[in-house]
Amino acid sequence: MKPLAHTLQPKFNLDAERCILSALLTNNDAYHQVSSILAPDDFFEDLHANAYGAISELIQPNQPATPITLGSYFGTEPVVEGMSMTQYLGMLQGVVA
């Protein structure tokens, strides 16, 4: 019999995480509807947690959160599939638009 720790898998849905980020980038006002129940630690994917944290930092003081404004948080290095974070967030924003 396997130890219990090896049989439990964390529950996560990367598509849901991407959709949340996409919705927030498309409609920054949606942040105020989820900010009391959603934190960066709720994201399984570190890339998404970091993006949500940066989105929060911009929106809380009423600054727009867009792939361009978030670019300064992440630089131009490839983060996923050869894309920079700005490119990745731009792709996500296009998912809902």
Buried (B, 14 or more C-beta within 10 A) or exposed (E): EEEEEEEEEEEEEEEEBBBBBBBBBBEBEBBEEBBEEBEBEBBBBEBBBBBBBBBBEBBEEEEEBBBEBBBEBBEEEEBEEEEBBBBBBBBBBEBBE
